[in-house]
Amino acid sequence: MTELGLYLAKKSISKAEVSRKTGISKPRLSELTLNENTHLRAKELYLIALAIDVDPCEVLRVIYGEVRLKAD
């Protein structure tokens, strides 16, 4: 499960409801929540945040909070 999948599960959010509100297909949401190799687009992240009524920056921090710059 991806960080997005874990986040939605932790918040008990239905992927079907997110799909309905955002227009993101159910298969695409399944890919985003289950497949680590699937890339989340900024527009998708923003729509998901709006649909679940959270700050998009919070979702971004939760999903990509481990990303760091390479040391020189």
mmCIF file of the N, C-alpha and C atoms, coordinates in Angstrom:
data_MODEL
# 
_entry.id   MODEL 
# 
loop_
_atom_site.group_PDB 
_atom_site.id 
_atom_site.type_symbol 
_atom_site.label_atom_id 
_atom_site.label_alt_id 
_atom_site.label_comp_id 
_atom_site.label_asym_id 
_atom_site.label_entity_id 
_atom_site.label_seq_id 
_atom_site.pdbx_PDB_ins_code 
_atom_site.Cartn_x 
_atom_site.Cartn_y 
_atom_site.Cartn_z 
_atom_site.occupancy 
_atom_site.B_iso_or_equiv 
_atom_site.pdbx_formal_charge 
_atom_site.auth_seq_id 
_atom_site.auth_comp_id 
_atom_site.auth_asym_id 
_atom_site.auth_atom_id 
_atom_site.pdbx_PDB_model_num 
ATOM 1   N N  . MET A 1 1  ? 0.852   -1.179 0.000   1.00 0.00 ? 1  MET A N  1 
ATOM 2   C CA . MET A 1 1  ? 0.000   0.000  0.000   1.00 0.00 ? 1  MET A CA 1 
ATOM 3   C C  . MET A 1 1  ? 0.894   1.237  0.000   1.00 0.00 ? 1  MET A C  1 
ATOM 4   N N  . THR A 1 2  ? 0.472   2.272  -0.729  1.00 0.00 ? 2  THR A N  1 
ATOM 5   C CA . THR A 1 2  ? 1.244   3.507  -0.817  1.00 0.00 ? 2  THR A CA 1 
ATOM 6   C C  . THR A 1 2  ? 0.959   4.407  0.385   1.00 0.00 ? 2  THR A C  1 
ATOM 7   N N  . GLU A 1 3  ? 1.743   5.460  0.503   1.00 0.00 ? 3  GLU A N  1 
ATOM 8   C CA . GLU A 1 3  ? 1.509   6.437  1.575   1.00 0.00 ? 3  GLU A CA 1 
ATOM 9   C C  . GLU A 1 3  ? 0.122   7.061  1.437   1.00 0.00 ? 3  GLU A C  1 
ATOM 10  N N  . LEU A 1 4  ? -0.309  7.315  0.204   1.00 0.00 ? 4  LEU A N  1 
ATOM 11  C CA . LEU A 1 4  ? -1.655  7.850  -0.010  1.00 0.00 ? 4  LEU A CA 1 
ATOM 12  C C  . LEU A 1 4  ? -2.694  6.843  0.459   1.00 0.00 ? 4  LEU A C  1 
ATOM 13  N N  . GLY A 1 5  ? -2.506  5.588  0.135   1.00 0.00 ? 5  GLY A N  1 
ATOM 14  C CA . GLY A 1 5  ? -3.428  4.540  0.566   1.00 0.00 ? 5  GLY A CA 1 
ATOM 15  C C  . GLY A 1 5  ? -3.510  4.443  2.073   1.00 0.00 ? 5  GLY A C  1 
ATOM 16  N N  . LEU A 1 6  ? -2.359  4.503  2.728   1.00 0.00 ? 6  LEU A N  1 
ATOM 17  C CA . LEU A 1 6  ? -2.331  4.462  4.192   1.00 0.00 ? 6  LEU A CA 1 
ATOM 18  C C  . LEU A 1 6  ? -3.021  5.679  4.791   1.00 0.00 ? 6  LEU A C  1 
ATOM 19  N N  . TYR A 1 7  ? -2.793  6.841  4.199   1.00 0.00 ? 7  TYR A N  1 
ATOM 20  C CA . TYR A 1 7  ? -3.410  8.080  4.678   1.00 0.00 ? 7  TYR A CA 1 
ATOM 21  C C  . TYR A 1 7  ? -4.932  8.008  4.582   1.00 0.00 ? 7  TYR A C  1 
ATOM 22  N N  . LEU A 1 8  ? -5.439  7.570  3.429   1.00 0.00 ? 8  LEU A N  1 
ATOM 23  C CA . LEU A 1 8  ? -6.892  7.468  3.246   1.00 0.00 ? 8  LEU A CA 1 
ATOM 24  C C  . LEU A 1 8  ? -7.486  6.416  4.180   1.00 0.00 ? 8  LEU A C  1 
ATOM 25  N N  . ALA A 1 9  ? -6.791  5.305  4.348   1.00 0.00 ? 9  ALA A N  1 
ATOM 26  C CA . ALA A 1 9  ? -7.273  4.246  5.247   1.00 0.00 ? 9  ALA A CA 1 
ATOM 27  C C  . ALA A 1 9  ? -7.309  4.736  6.694   1.00 0.00 ? 9  ALA A C  1 
ATOM 28  N N  . LYS A 1 10 ? -6.271  5.446  7.097   1.00 0.00 ? 10 LYS A N  1 
ATOM 29  C CA . LYS A 1 10 ? -6.202  5.967  8.463   1.00 0.00 ? 10 LYS A CA 1 
ATOM 30  C C  . LYS A 1 10 ? -7.350  6.929  8.747   1.00 0.00 ? 10 LYS A C  1 
ATOM 31  N N  . LYS A 1 11 ? -7.722  7.695  7.733   1.00 0.00 ? 11 LYS A N  1 
ATOM 32  C CA . LYS A 1 11 ? -8.812  8.658  7.880   1.00 0.00 ? 11 LYS A CA 1 
ATOM 33  C C  . LYS A 1 11 ? -10.179 8.030  7.583   1.00 0.00 ? 11 LYS A C  1 
ATOM 34  N N  . SER A 1 12 ? -10.205 6.735  7.286   1.00 0.00 ? 12 SER A N  1 
ATOM 35  C CA . SER A 1 12 ? -11.439 5.997  6.961   1.00 0.00 ? 12 SER A CA 1 
ATOM 36  C C  . SER A 1 12 ? -12.219 6.663  5.832   1.00 0.00 ? 12 SER A C  1 
ATOM 37  N N  . ILE A 1 13 ? -11.496 6.969  4.767   1.00 0.00 ? 13 ILE A N  1 
ATOM 38  C CA . ILE A 1 13 ? -12.098 7.649  3.627   1.00 0.00 ? 13 ILE A CA 1 
ATOM 39  C C  . ILE A 1 13 ? -12.361 6.638  2.517   1.00 0.00 ? 13 ILE A C  1 
ATOM 40  N N  . SER A 1 14 ? -13.560 6.684  1.966   1.00 0.00 ? 14 SER A N  1 
ATOM 41  C CA . SER A 1 14 ? -13.966 5.780  0.903   1.00 0.00 ? 14 SER A CA 1 
ATOM 42  C C  . SER A 1 14 ? -13.387 6.241  -0.441  1.00 0.00 ? 14 SER A C  1 
ATOM 43  N N  . LYS A 1 15 ? -12.695 5.323  -1.111  1.00 0.00 ? 15 LYS A N  1 
ATOM 44  C CA . LYS A 1 15 ? -12.160 5.647  -2.430  1.00 0.00 ? 15 LYS A CA 1 
ATOM 45  C C  . LYS A 1 15 ? -13.291 5.896  -3.431  1.00 0.00 ? 15 LYS A C  1 
ATOM 46  N N  . ALA A 1 16 ? -14.408 5.218  -3.250  1.00 0.00 ? 16 ALA A N  1 
ATOM 47  C CA . ALA A 1 16 ? -15.549 5.424  -4.148  1.00 0.00 ? 16 ALA A CA 1 
ATOM 48  C C  . ALA A 1 16 ? -16.073 6.857  -4.025  1.00 0.00 ? 16 ALA A C  1 
ATOM 49  N N  . GLU A 1 17 ? -16.132 7.364  -2.797  1.00 0.00 ? 17 GLU A N  1 
ATOM 50  C CA . GLU A 1 17 ? -16.598 8.736  -2.592  1.00 0.00 ? 17 GLU A CA 1 
ATOM 51  C C  . GLU A 1 17 ? -15.598 9.739  -3.161  1.00 0.00 ? 17 GLU A C  1 
ATOM 52  N N  . VAL A 1 18 ? -14.319 9.483  -2.951  1.00 0.00 ? 18 VAL A N  1 
ATOM 53  C CA . VAL A 1 18 ? -13.287 10.363 -3.510  1.00 0.00 ? 18 VAL A CA 1 
ATOM 54  C C  . VAL A 1 18 ? -13.390 10.368 -5.032  1.00 0.00 ? 18 VAL A C  1 
ATOM 55  N N  . SER A 1 19 ? -13.587 9.202  -5.622  1.00 0.00 ? 19 SER A N  1 
ATOM 56  C CA . SER A 1 19 ? -13.729 9.096  -7.068  1.00 0.00 ? 19 SER A CA 1 
ATOM 57  C C  . SER A 1 19 ? -14.923 9.912  -7.562  1.00 0.00 ? 19 SER A C  1 
ATOM 58  N N  . ARG A 1 20 ? -16.026 9.779  -6.877  1.00 0.00 ? 20 ARG A N  1 
ATOM 59  C CA . ARG A 1 20 ? -17.238 10.502 -7.268  1.00 0.00 ? 20 ARG A CA 1 
ATOM 60  C C  . ARG A 1 20 ? -17.032 12.010 -7.186  1.00 0.00 ? 20 ARG A C  1 
ATOM 61  N N  . LYS A 1 21 ? -16.402 12.477 -6.116  1.00 0.00 ? 21 LYS A N  1 
ATOM 62  C CA . LYS A 1 21 ? -16.213 13.911 -5.906  1.00 0.00 ? 21 LYS A CA 1 
ATOM 63  C C  . LYS A 1 21 ? -15.157 14.521 -6.830  1.00 0.00 ? 21 LYS A C  1 
ATOM 64  N N  . THR A 1 22 ? -14.128 13.743 -7.154  1.00 0.00 ? 22 THR A N  1 
ATOM 65  C CA . THR A 1 22 ? -12.999 14.292 -7.906  1.00 0.00 ? 22 THR A CA 1 
ATOM 66  C C  . THR A 1 22 ? -13.055 14.029 -9.402  1.00 0.00 ? 22 THR A C  1 
ATOM 67  N N  . GLY A 1 23 ? -13.763 12.985 -9.793  1.00 0.00 ? 23 GLY A N  1 
ATOM 68  C CA . GLY A 1 23 ? -13.742 12.587 -11.193 1.00 0.00 ? 23 GLY A CA 1 
ATOM 69  C C  . GLY A 1 23 ? -12.570 11.673 -11.524 1.00 0.00 ? 23 GLY A C  1 
ATOM 70  N N  . ILE A 1 24 ? -11.735 11.372 -10.528 1.00 0.00 ? 24 ILE A N  1 
ATOM 71  C CA . ILE A 1 24 ? -10.641 10.420 -10.723 1.00 0.00 ? 24 ILE A CA 1 
ATOM 72  C C  . ILE A 1 24 ? -11.253 9.021  -10.702 1.00 0.00 ? 24 ILE A C  1 
ATOM 73  N N  . SER A 1 25 ? -10.962 8.235  -11.717 1.00 0.00 ? 25 SER A N  1 
ATOM 74  C CA . SER A 1 25 ? -11.599 6.919  -11.824 1.00 0.00 ? 25 SER A CA 1 
ATOM 75  C C  . SER A 1 25 ? -11.209 6.010  -10.655 1.00 0.00 ? 25 SER A C  1 
ATOM 76  N N  . LYS A 1 26 ? -12.075 5.061  -10.367 1.00 0.00 ? 26 LYS A N  1 
ATOM 77  C CA . LYS A 1 26 ? -11.796 4.084  -9.307  1.00 0.00 ? 26 LYS A CA 1 
ATOM 78  C C  . LYS A 1 26 ? -10.535 3.275  -9.606  1.00 0.00 ? 26 LYS A C  1 
ATOM 79  N N  . PRO A 1 27 ? -10.342 2.825  -10.857 1.00 0.00 ? 27 PRO A N  1 
ATOM 80  C CA . PRO A 1 27 ? -9.095  2.102  -11.145 1.00 0.00 ? 27 PRO A CA 1 
ATOM 81  C C  . PRO A 1 27 ? -7.843  2.962  -10.913 1.00 0.00 ? 27 PRO A C  1 
ATOM 82  N N  . ARG A 1 28 ? -7.920  4.242  -11.274 1.00 0.00 ? 28 ARG A N  1 
ATOM 83  C CA . ARG A 1 28 ? -6.771  5.133  -11.062 1.00 0.00 ? 28 ARG A CA 1 
ATOM 84  C C  . ARG A 1 28 ? -6.511  5.314  -9.563  1.00 0.00 ? 28 ARG A C  1 
ATOM 85  N N  . LEU A 1 29 ? -7.568  5.487  -8.772  1.00 0.00 ? 29 LEU A N  1 
ATOM 86  C CA . LEU A 1 29 ? -7.401  5.612  -7.320  1.00 0.00 ? 29 LEU A CA 1 
ATOM 87  C C  . LEU A 1 29 ? -6.808  4.336  -6.728  1.00 0.00 ? 29 LEU A C  1 
ATOM 88  N N  . SER A 1 30 ? -7.225  3.199  -7.232  1.00 0.00 ? 30 SER A N  1 
ATOM 89  C CA . SER A 1 30 ? -6.652  1.930  -6.765  1.00 0.00 ? 30 SER A CA 1 
ATOM 90  C C  . SER A 1 30 ? -5.164  1.875  -7.077  1.00 0.00 ? 30 SER A C  1 
ATOM 91  N N  . GLU A 1 31 ? -4.778  2.296  -8.278  1.00 0.00 ? 31 GLU A N  1 
ATOM 92  C CA . GLU A 1 31 ? -3.358  2.337  -8.637  1.00 0.00 ? 31 GLU A CA 1 
ATOM 93  C C  . GLU A 1 31 ? -2.593  3.265  -7.701  1.00 0.00 ? 31 GLU A C  1 
ATOM 94  N N  . LEU A 1 32 ? -3.157  4.447  -7.432  1.00 0.00 ? 32 LEU A N  1 
ATOM 95  C CA . LEU A 1 32 ? -2.498  5.435  -6.584  1.00 0.00 ? 32 LEU A CA 1 
ATOM 96  C C  . LEU A 1 32 ? -2.354  4.964  -5.141  1.00 0.00 ? 32 LEU A C  1 
ATOM 97  N N  . THR A 1 33 ? -3.263  4.132  -4.695  1.00 0.00 ? 33 THR A N  1 
ATOM 98  C CA . THR A 1 33 ? -3.237  3.704  -3.295  1.00 0.00 ? 33 THR A CA 1 
ATOM 99  C C  . THR A 1 33 ? -2.546  2.352  -3.082  1.00 0.00 ? 33 THR A C  1 
ATOM 100 N N  . LEU A 1 34 ? -2.343  1.593  -4.154  1.00 0.00 ? 34 LEU A N  1 
ATOM 101 C CA . LEU A 1 34 ? -1.773  0.251  -4.008  1.00 0.00 ? 34 LEU A CA 1 
ATOM 102 C C  . LEU A 1 34 ? -0.397  0.061  -4.648  1.00 0.00 ? 34 LEU A C  1 
ATOM 103 N N  . ASN A 1 35 ? -0.113  0.801  -5.712  1.00 0.00 ? 35 ASN A N  1 
ATOM 104 C CA . ASN A 1 35 ? 1.102   0.579  -6.484  1.00 0.00 ? 35 ASN A CA 1 
ATOM 105 C C  . ASN A 1 35 ? 2.137   1.670  -6.203  1.00 0.00 ? 35 ASN A C  1 
ATOM 106 N N  . GLU A 1 36 ? 3.247   1.288  -5.572  1.00 0.00 ? 36 GLU A N  1 
ATOM 107 C CA . GLU A 1 36 ? 4.306   2.238  -5.216  1.00 0.00 ? 36 GLU A CA 1 
ATOM 108 C C  . GLU A 1 36 ? 4.947   2.898  -6.437  1.00 0.00 ? 36 GLU A C  1 
ATOM 109 N N  . ASN A 1 37 ? 4.854   2.271  -7.597  1.00 0.00 ? 37 ASN A N  1 
ATOM 110 C CA . ASN A 1 37 ? 5.472   2.816  -8.812  1.00 0.00 ? 37 ASN A CA 1 
ATOM 111 C C  . ASN A 1 37 ? 4.587   3.794  -9.561  1.00 0.00 ? 37 ASN A C  1 
ATOM 112 N N  . THR A 1 38 ? 3.373   4.004  -9.100  1.00 0.00 ? 38 THR A N  1 
ATOM 113 C CA . THR A 1 38 ? 2.453   4.942  -9.742  1.00 0.00 ? 38 THR A CA 1 
ATOM 114 C C  . THR A 1 38 ? 2.739   6.349  -9.238  1.00 0.00 ? 38 THR A C  1 
ATOM 115 N N  . HIS A 1 39 ? 2.829   7.288  -10.155 1.00 0.00 ? 39 HIS A N  1 
ATOM 116 C CA . HIS A 1 39 ? 3.131   8.673  -9.795  1.00 0.00 ? 39 HIS A CA 1 
ATOM 117 C C  . HIS A 1 39 ? 1.846   9.491  -9.630  1.00 0.00 ? 39 HIS A C  1 
ATOM 118 N N  . LEU A 1 40 ? 1.741   10.141 -8.500  1.00 0.00 ? 40 LEU A N  1 
ATOM 119 C CA . LEU A 1 40 ? 0.604   11.000 -8.187  1.00 0.00 ? 40 LEU A CA 1 
ATOM 120 C C  . LEU A 1 40 ? 0.830   12.368 -8.816  1.00 0.00 ? 40 LEU A C  1 
ATOM 121 N N  . ARG A 1 41 ? -0.113  12.815 -9.611  1.00 0.00 ? 41 ARG A N  1 
ATOM 122 C CA . ARG A 1 41 ? -0.018  14.137 -10.232 1.00 0.00 ? 41 ARG A CA 1 
ATOM 123 C C  . ARG A 1 41 ? -0.468  15.200 -9.231  1.00 0.00 ? 41 ARG A C  1 
ATOM 124 N N  . ALA A 1 42 ? 0.089   16.396 -9.369  1.00 0.00 ? 42 ALA A N  1 
ATOM 125 C CA . ALA A 1 42 ? -0.249  17.498 -8.461  1.00 0.00 ? 42 ALA A CA 1 
ATOM 126 C C  . ALA A 1 42 ? -1.748  17.797 -8.493  1.00 0.00 ? 42 ALA A C  1 
ATOM 127 N N  . LYS A 1 43 ? -2.339  17.764 -9.675  1.00 0.00 ? 43 LYS A N  1 
ATOM 128 C CA . LYS A 1 43 ? -3.774  18.035 -9.794  1.00 0.00 ? 43 LYS A CA 1 
ATOM 129 C C  . LYS A 1 43 ? -4.587  16.981 -9.056  1.00 0.00 ? 43 LYS A C  1 
ATOM 130 N N  . GLU A 1 44 ? -4.167  15.727 -9.139  1.00 0.00 ? 44 GLU A N  1 
ATOM 131 C CA . GLU A 1 44 ? -4.861  14.652 -8.428  1.00 0.00 ? 44 GLU A CA 1 
ATOM 132 C C  . GLU A 1 44 ? -4.759  14.849 -6.923  1.00 0.00 ? 44 GLU A C  1 
ATOM 133 N N  . LEU A 1 45 ? -3.564  15.179 -6.444  1.00 0.00 ? 45 LEU A N  1 
ATOM 134 C CA . LEU A 1 45 ? -3.378  15.413 -5.018  1.00 0.00 ? 45 LEU A CA 1 
ATOM 135 C C  . LEU A 1 45 ? -4.285  16.552 -4.549  1.00 0.00 ? 45 LEU A C  1 
ATOM 136 N N  . TYR A 1 46 ? -4.328  17.620 -5.314  1.00 0.00 ? 46 TYR A N  1 
ATOM 137 C CA . TYR A 1 46 ? -5.148  18.778 -4.963  1.00 0.00 ? 46 TYR A CA 1 
ATOM 138 C C  . TYR A 1 46 ? -6.631  18.418 -4.926  1.00 0.00 ? 46 TYR A C  1 
ATOM 139 N N  . LEU A 1 47 ? -7.106  17.702 -5.932  1.00 0.00 ? 47 LEU A N  1 
ATOM 140 C CA . LEU A 1 47 ? -8.508  17.287 -5.974  1.00 0.00 ? 47 LEU A CA 1 
ATOM 141 C C  . LEU A 1 47 ? -8.863  16.366 -4.808  1.00 0.00 ? 47 LEU A C  1 
ATOM 142 N N  . ILE A 1 48 ? -7.976  15.434 -4.495  1.00 0.00 ? 48 ILE A N  1 
ATOM 143 C CA . ILE A 1 48 ? -8.211  14.523 -3.372  1.00 0.00 ? 48 ILE A CA 1 
ATOM 144 C C  . ILE A 1 48 ? -8.308  15.305 -2.070  1.00 0.00 ? 48 ILE A C  1 
ATOM 145 N N  . ALA A 1 49 ? -7.392  16.249 -1.878  1.00 0.00 ? 49 ALA A N  1 
ATOM 146 C CA . ALA A 1 49 ? -7.420  17.074 -0.661  1.00 0.00 ? 49 ALA A CA 1 
ATOM 147 C C  . ALA A 1 49 ? -8.725  17.853 -0.556  1.00 0.00 ? 49 ALA A C  1 
ATOM 148 N N  . LEU A 1 50 ? -9.174  18.432 -1.648  1.00 0.00 ? 50 LEU A N  1 
ATOM 149 C CA . LEU A 1 50 ? -10.450 19.160 -1.640  1.00 0.00 ? 50 LEU A CA 1 
ATOM 150 C C  . LEU A 1 50 ? -11.606 18.226 -1.307  1.00 0.00 ? 50 LEU A C  1 
ATOM 151 N N  . ALA A 1 51 ? -11.583 17.036 -1.882  1.00 0.00 ? 51 ALA A N  1 
ATOM 152 C CA . ALA A 1 51 ? -12.670 16.071 -1.676  1.00 0.00 ? 51 ALA A CA 1 
ATOM 153 C C  . ALA A 1 51 ? -12.765 15.600 -0.228  1.00 0.00 ? 51 ALA A C  1 
ATOM 154 N N  . ILE A 1 52 ? -11.619 15.508 0.450   1.00 0.00 ? 52 ILE A N  1 
ATOM 155 C CA . ILE A 1 52 ? -11.639 15.017 1.826   1.00 0.00 ? 52 ILE A CA 1 
ATOM 156 C C  . ILE A 1 52 ? -11.538 16.155 2.838   1.00 0.00 ? 52 ILE A C  1 
ATOM 157 N N  . ASP A 1 53 ? -11.593 17.377 2.325   1.00 0.00 ? 53 ASP A N  1 
ATOM 158 C CA . ASP A 1 53 ? -11.646 18.592 3.140   1.00 0.00 ? 53 ASP A CA 1 
ATOM 159 C C  . ASP A 1 53 ? -10.440 18.739 4.069   1.00 0.00 ? 53 ASP A C  1 
ATOM 160 N N  . VAL A 1 54 ? -9.250  18.597 3.482   1.00 0.00 ? 54 VAL A N  1 
ATOM 161 C CA . VAL A 1 54 ? -8.010  18.839 4.220   1.00 0.00 ? 54 VAL A CA 1 
ATOM 162 C C  . VAL A 1 54 ? -7.120  19.760 3.383   1.00 0.00 ? 54 VAL A C  1 
ATOM 163 N N  . ASP A 1 55 ? -6.164  20.385 4.037   1.00 0.00 ? 55 ASP A N  1 
ATOM 164 C CA . ASP A 1 55 ? -5.209  21.253 3.366   1.00 0.00 ? 55 ASP A CA 1 
ATOM 165 C C  . ASP A 1 55 ? -4.330  20.403 2.442   1.00 0.00 ? 55 ASP A C  1 
ATOM 166 N N  . PRO A 1 56 ? -4.224  20.776 1.171   1.00 0.00 ? 56 PRO A N  1 
ATOM 167 C CA . PRO A 1 56 ? -3.384  20.005 0.250   1.00 0.00 ? 56 PRO A CA 1 
ATOM 168 C C  . PRO A 1 56 ? -1.938  19.887 0.737   1.00 0.00 ? 56 PRO A C  1 
ATOM 169 N N  . CYS A 1 57 ? -1.445  20.890 1.451   1.00 0.00 ? 57 CYS A N  1 
ATOM 170 C CA . CYS A 1 57 ? -0.076  20.829 1.972   1.00 0.00 ? 57 CYS A CA 1 
ATOM 171 C C  . CYS A 1 57 ? 0.062   19.728 3.017   1.00 0.00 ? 57 CYS A C  1 
ATOM 172 N N  . GLU A 1 58 ? -0.993  19.474 3.774   1.00 0.00 ? 58 GLU A N  1 
ATOM 173 C CA . GLU A 1 58 ? -0.951  18.387 4.765   1.00 0.00 ? 58 GLU A CA 1 
ATOM 174 C C  . GLU A 1 58 ? -0.786  17.049 4.055   1.00 0.00 ? 58 GLU A C  1 
ATOM 175 N N  . VAL A 1 59 ? -1.574  16.847 3.011   1.00 0.00 ? 59 VAL A N  1 
ATOM 176 C CA . VAL A 1 59 ? -1.494  15.597 2.251   1.00 0.00 ? 59 VAL A CA 1 
ATOM 177 C C  . VAL A 1 59 ? -0.094  15.461 1.643   1.00 0.00 ? 59 VAL A C  1 
ATOM 178 N N  . LEU A 1 60 ? 0.415   16.545 1.098   1.00 0.00 ? 60 LEU A N  1 
ATOM 179 C CA . LEU A 1 60 ? 1.748   16.537 0.499   1.00 0.00 ? 60 LEU A CA 1 
ATOM 180 C C  . LEU A 1 60 ? 2.816   16.164 1.528   1.00 0.00 ? 60 LEU A C  1 
ATOM 181 N N  . ARG A 1 61 ? 2.731   16.753 2.708   1.00 0.00 ? 61 ARG A N  1 
ATOM 182 C CA . ARG A 1 61 ? 3.711   16.453 3.768   1.00 0.00 ? 61 ARG A CA 1 
ATOM 183 C C  . ARG A 1 61 ? 3.621   14.996 4.222   1.00 0.00 ? 61 ARG A C  1 
ATOM 184 N N  . VAL A 1 62 ? 2.406   14.487 4.334   1.00 0.00 ? 62 VAL A N  1 
ATOM 185 C CA . VAL A 1 62 ? 2.235   13.100 4.779   1.00 0.00 ? 62 VAL A CA 1 
ATOM 186 C C  . VAL A 1 62 ? 2.782   12.126 3.735   1.00 0.00 ? 62 VAL A C  1 
ATOM 187 N N  . ILE A 1 63 ? 2.480   12.384 2.486   1.00 0.00 ? 63 ILE A N  1 
ATOM 188 C CA . ILE A 1 63 ? 2.864   11.454 1.424   1.00 0.00 ? 63 ILE A CA 1 
ATOM 189 C C  . ILE A 1 63 ? 4.349   11.547 1.082   1.00 0.00 ? 63 ILE A C  1 
ATOM 190 N N  . TYR A 1 64 ? 4.879   12.767 1.050   1.00 0.00 ? 64 TYR A N  1 
ATOM 191 C CA . TYR A 1 64 ? 6.262   12.958 0.606   1.00 0.00 ? 64 TYR A CA 1 
ATOM 192 C C  . TYR A 1 64 ? 7.162   13.539 1.692   1.00 0.00 ? 64 TYR A C  1 
ATOM 193 N N  . GLY A 1 65 ? 6.769   13.441 2.936   1.00 0.00 ? 65 GLY A N  1 
ATOM 194 C CA . GLY A 1 65 ? 7.539   14.007 4.037   1.00 0.00 ? 65 GLY A CA 1 
ATOM 195 C C  . GLY A 1 65 ? 8.922   13.426 4.218   1.00 0.00 ? 65 GLY A C  1 
ATOM 196 N N  . GLU A 1 66 ? 9.157   12.242 3.679   1.00 0.00 ? 66 GLU A N  1 
ATOM 197 C CA . GLU A 1 66 ? 10.461  11.585 3.811   1.00 0.00 ? 66 GLU A CA 1 
ATOM 198 C C  . GLU A 1 66 ? 11.450  12.014 2.731   1.00 0.00 ? 66 GLU A C  1 
ATOM 199 N N  . VAL A 1 67 ? 10.985  12.743 1.731   1.00 0.00 ? 67 VAL A N  1 
ATOM 200 C CA . VAL A 1 67 ? 11.853  13.141 0.618   1.00 0.00 ? 67 VAL A CA 1 
ATOM 201 C C  . VAL A 1 67 ? 12.826  14.213 1.098   1.00 0.00 ? 67 VAL A C  1 
ATOM 202 N N  . ARG A 1 68 ? 14.106  14.025 0.770   1.00 0.00 ? 68 ARG A N  1 
ATOM 203 C CA . ARG A 1 68 ? 15.151  14.963 1.173   1.00 0.00 ? 68 ARG A CA 1 
ATOM 204 C C  . ARG A 1 68 ? 16.060  15.251 -0.033  1.00 0.00 ? 68 ARG A C  1 
ATOM 205 N N  . LEU A 1 69 ? 16.710  16.397 0.013   1.00 0.00 ? 69 LEU A N  1 
ATOM 206 C CA . LEU A 1 69 ? 17.708  16.724 -0.989  1.00 0.00 ? 69 LEU A CA 1 
ATOM 207 C C  . LEU A 1 69 ? 18.938  15.850 -0.779  1.00 0.00 ? 69 LEU A C  1 
ATOM 208 N N  . LYS A 1 70 ? 19.624  15.569 -1.866  1.00 0.00 ? 70 LYS A N  1 
ATOM 209 C CA . LYS A 1 70 ? 20.862  14.806 -1.762  1.00 0.00 ? 70 LYS A CA 1 
ATOM 210 C C  . LYS A 1 70 ? 21.932  15.693 -1.135  1.00 0.00 ? 70 LYS A C  1 
ATOM 211 N N  . ALA A 1 71 ? 22.741  15.098 -0.289  1.00 0.00 ? 71 ALA A N  1 
ATOM 212 C CA . ALA A 1 71 ? 23.856  15.828 0.326   1.00 0.00 ? 71 ALA A CA 1 
ATOM 213 C C  . ALA A 1 71 ? 24.955  16.017 -0.717  1.00 0.00 ? 71 ALA A C  1 
ATOM 214 N N  . ASP A 1 72 ? 25.577  17.181 -0.700  1.00 0.00 ? 72 ASP A N  1 
ATOM 215 C CA . ASP A 1 72 ? 26.674  17.452 -1.647  1.00 0.00 ? 72 ASP A CA 1 
ATOM 216 C C  . ASP A 1 72 ? 27.927  16.722 -1.297  1.00 0.00 ? 72 ASP A C  1 
# 
